[in-house]
């Protein structure tokens, strides 16, 4: 099995099968990274980002000089592209899924408890949005997408201990922000 570096070299020489193999290897991590930045409400957009990133990489792979790992370069392109996309207005308000609409009609906790829960969830979402992008990404990858610390380290191109620090600092900041807003941090 060829290494990424060998596949990049073959791709630069015009071998489209080599690029297809790079895409196969890295499609899922690129998607997960994009989704971790956009939020789980934006799955279709994360899929679009994945396609756009691979198009961008395909067009610029000739300029890749193998001075770093291909995956590090690819994940940095993904991170930058997704953060830029997120800044657009339509990504500031998530889509409401059908499941969310059905949940509001189901039997469960009383109206007061539902309101408190929604307020806390809204406060948490707002607090997460105010964190630095790297903290947001680490939280979403870890808690929403179930990525391991090692996987997150690869995607964000940082050491595992740095990921642990990101998660720890993010939890501390969230705890403080939620406490300021009058919500318990169970």
Secondary structure, DSSP 8 states (H G I E B T S, - for coil): ---HHHHHHHHHTT-HHHHHHHHHHHHHHHHHHHHHHH-GGGHHHHHHHHHHHHHHHHHHGGG--SSS-HHHHHHHHHHHHHHHHHTSGGGSS----HHHHHHTTS--S-HHHHHHHHHHHHHHHHHHHHS-HHHHHHHIIIIIS---HHHHHHHHTS-HHHHHHHHHHHHHHHHHHHHHTT----
